[in-house]
Amino acid sequence: MSVEKTDVLVVGGGQAGVAMSEHLGAEGIPHIVLERGRIAESWRTKRWDSLVANGPAWHDRFPGLEFSCPPNAFAGKEDVAAYMEAYAEQINSPLRTGVDVTSVTRLESRQGFRAETSAGPIEADYVIAATGPFHTPLMPDLVPETPGLTQMHSIAYRNPGALPDGAVLVVGAGSSGVQIAAELRKAGRDVYLSVGPHGRPPRSYRGRDYCWWLGVLNKWDAEAIPGADHVTIAVSGAEGGHTVDFRALAATGITLVGRTQSCTDGKLTFSNDLAKNIARGDRDYLAVLDEADAFAKANGLDLPEEPEAREILPDPDCLTHPLTHLDLAQAGVTTIIWATGFALDYSWLKVNAFDANGKPKHLRGITDEPGVYFLGLPWQTRRASSFIYGVWHDARYITDHIVKRRAYLAYPGTPG
Ligand SMILES: Cc1cc2nc3c(=O)[nH]c(=O)nc-3n(C[C@H](O)[C@H](O)[C@H](O)COP(=O)(O)OP(=O)(O)OC[C@H]3O[C@@H](n4cnc5c(N)ncnc54)[C@H](O)[C@@H]3O)c2cc1C
């Protein structure tokens, strides 16, 4: 079979792949983007029905195109997919959908890589793994299969009506867990929400969205601190956007519990850490307000004061007297939703770009395997790396690196 050749092969046609294609195209670098599904497939089929972007449309976008919704609105997941599709068209991206990359290996004794794909082999000098930050759903093996109890990862959750009747335990209080719990409670379900350590920044403060504060406080560009403990962040753009407030969730009837620890004979045990986790979230929240106030003062910003943002609701009973155990059957729990994150799976990428634990080994996306790059990983270069806003900048950085490398390799040497 003849082998198609290109300079750069980008694997994945989500926001990372589209951003990469824009920068490569602008540099005139021949490339192909391969996507196994449709453009932005994750936004279409790996998110629940009502999901909206966590950041407002003026911020969660690429520089070259605005969303069709108002700038302060939070785009729905289908709008995000449509946006990425429109963007790919606008930049005339050589993006092919419905093509699965099954393996990438280094060529022997010459530069470049061979990709096996569902549409035939391709050889490329450079390969960008832009397959996303979230691959394999992580579900702790805590609760055995039990008749009458459905267990699913948040990736499989669609809407309240798709769940069996009965109460629901949502495990994990990051953005997914809190939004799913709130939606289920609104639909009339009895809901238990298992809350671990988290941050819960204000949605907005003194008339500015949190995304704006992260920008002016230079936190989007904050670099990952090796070994630092990055806790999950609970934010929401749902219903026009609001600060995630666990006491307010409890006031709607959600029972907050500590971390889910173990299960014996249908009885769950929760850690005695609920108050500690909520207090940590409060501290983070108040620290953002302090930093914002200090910045506004130091820079003479004329922003409306908002003292009421510092008012914390009274502790609900479930916080002062937390449940330590829950008999699932007795409580009528028929579904557990594990909003417990994801692991990476690069089994198709058979090159020397991983550490002893199989994790991507890279510096700012650049690996020790010359020509192989990662894009879109959480904290790849900065806090914003896995988000629409940040991946565009990381794609620029990787493109610059490829441009430099191509220049070195094209160097003709000194005559004589
Ligand atoms: C619930 C949820 C809400 C989020 N909300 C926001 C938000 O509001 N704002 C924001 O900026 N970020 C948000 N994110 C984070 C992030 O923006 C998204 O996860 C986004 O989808 C990541 O884009 P990506 O292009 O890096 O990866 P993906 O969108 O996952 O794209 C990777 C693509 O690669 C394809 N692929 C994978 N393997 C192969 C292969 N071997 N061959 C060919 N194709 C392959 C997949 O089909 C997929 O389309 C959210 C994430 C989650 C889980």
PDBQT file of the ligand as one rigid body, heavy atoms in Angstrom, charges set to zero:
ROOT
HETATM    1  C1  LIG A 501     -17.611  18.151  31.812  1.00  0.00    +0.000 C 
HETATM    2  C2  LIG A 501     -16.524  19.011  31.240  1.00  0.00    +0.000 A 
HETATM    3  C3  LIG A 501     -16.762  20.367  31.058  1.00  0.00    +0.000 A 
HETATM    4  C4  LIG A 501     -15.769  21.180  30.517  1.00  0.00    +0.000 A 
HETATM    5  N1  LIG A 501     -16.031  22.499  30.350  1.00  0.00    +0.000 NA
HETATM    6  C5  LIG A 501     -15.079  23.306  29.820  1.00  0.00    +0.000 A 
HETATM    7  C6  LIG A 501     -15.321  24.684  29.575  1.00  0.00    +0.000 A 
HETATM    8  O1  LIG A 501     -16.393  25.164  29.849  1.00  0.00    +0.000 OA
HETATM    9  N2  LIG A 501     -14.360  25.455  29.020  1.00  0.00    +0.000 N 
HETATM   10  C7  LIG A 501     -13.163  24.932  28.675  1.00  0.00    +0.000 A 
HETATM   11  O2  LIG A 501     -12.331  25.658  28.155  1.00  0.00    +0.000 OA
HETATM   12  N3  LIG A 501     -12.893  23.643  28.936  1.00  0.00    +0.000 NA
HETATM   13  C8  LIG A 501     -13.813  22.820  29.472  1.00  0.00    +0.000 A 
HETATM   14  N4  LIG A 501     -13.531  21.508  29.701  1.00  0.00    +0.000 N 
HETATM   15  C9  LIG A 501     -12.159  21.030  29.524  1.00  0.00    +0.000 C 
HETATM   16  C10 LIG A 501     -11.721  20.878  28.078  1.00  0.00    +0.000 C 
HETATM   17  O3  LIG A 501     -11.894  22.074  27.412  1.00  0.00    +0.000 OA
HETATM   18  C11 LIG A 501     -12.492  19.820  27.329  1.00  0.00    +0.000 C 
HETATM   19  O4  LIG A 501     -12.265  18.589  27.965  1.00  0.00    +0.000 OA
HETATM   20  C12 LIG A 501     -12.085  19.722  25.863  1.00  0.00    +0.000 C 
HETATM   21  O5  LIG A 501     -12.880  18.748  25.241  1.00  0.00    +0.000 OA
HETATM   22  C13 LIG A 501     -10.604  19.375  25.659  1.00  0.00    +0.000 C 
HETATM   23  O6  LIG A 501     -10.278  19.578  24.288  1.00  0.00    +0.000 OA
HETATM   24  P1  LIG A 501      -9.153  18.724  23.570  1.00  0.00    +0.000 P 
HETATM   25  O7  LIG A 501      -9.178  19.094  22.130  1.00  0.00    +0.000 OA
HETATM   26  O8  LIG A 501      -7.893  18.842  24.302  1.00  0.00    +0.000 OA
HETATM   27  O9  LIG A 501      -9.686  17.242  23.756  1.00  0.00    +0.000 OA
HETATM   28  P2  LIG A 501     -10.988  16.576  23.167  1.00  0.00    +0.000 P 
HETATM   29  O10 LIG A 501     -12.080  17.558  23.006  1.00  0.00    +0.000 OA
HETATM   30  O11 LIG A 501     -11.261  15.366  23.974  1.00  0.00    +0.000 OA
HETATM   31  O12 LIG A 501     -10.509  16.185  21.697  1.00  0.00    +0.000 OA
HETATM   32  C14 LIG A 501      -9.667  15.100  21.444  1.00  0.00    +0.000 C 
HETATM   33  C15 LIG A 501     -10.194  14.416  20.209  1.00  0.00    +0.000 C 
HETATM   34  O13 LIG A 501      -9.293  13.382  19.865  1.00  0.00    +0.000 OA
HETATM   35  C16 LIG A 501     -10.030  12.330  19.293  1.00  0.00    +0.000 C 
HETATM   36  N5  LIG A 501      -9.186  11.139  19.393  1.00  0.00    +0.000 N 
HETATM   37  C17 LIG A 501      -8.760  10.534  20.525  1.00  0.00    +0.000 A 
HETATM   38  N6  LIG A 501      -7.965   9.507  20.230  1.00  0.00    +0.000 NA
HETATM   39  C18 LIG A 501      -7.873   9.450  18.872  1.00  0.00    +0.000 A 
HETATM   40  C19 LIG A 501      -7.188   8.605  17.957  1.00  0.00    +0.000 A 
HETATM   41  N7  LIG A 501      -6.417   7.611  18.390  1.00  0.00    +0.000 N 
HETATM   42  N8  LIG A 501      -7.335   8.834  16.618  1.00  0.00    +0.000 NA
HETATM   43  C20 LIG A 501      -8.103   9.866  16.165  1.00  0.00    +0.000 A 
HETATM   44  N9  LIG A 501      -8.769  10.690  17.006  1.00  0.00    +0.000 NA
HETATM   45  C21 LIG A 501      -8.659  10.498  18.335  1.00  0.00    +0.000 A 
HETATM   46  C22 LIG A 501     -11.309  12.276  20.112  1.00  0.00    +0.000 C 
HETATM   47  O14 LIG A 501     -12.349  11.690  19.390  1.00  0.00    +0.000 OA
HETATM   48  C23 LIG A 501     -11.554  13.759  20.412  1.00  0.00    +0.000 C 
HETATM   49  O15 LIG A 501     -12.470  14.355  19.520  1.00  0.00    +0.000 OA
HETATM   50  C24 LIG A 501     -14.504  20.643  30.201  1.00  0.00    +0.000 A 
HETATM   51  C25 LIG A 501     -14.284  19.286  30.386  1.00  0.00    +0.000 A 
HETATM   52  C26 LIG A 501     -15.279  18.470  30.902  1.00  0.00    +0.000 A 
HETATM   53  C27 LIG A 501     -15.011  16.998  31.100  1.00  0.00    +0.000 C 
ENDROOT
TORSDOF 0
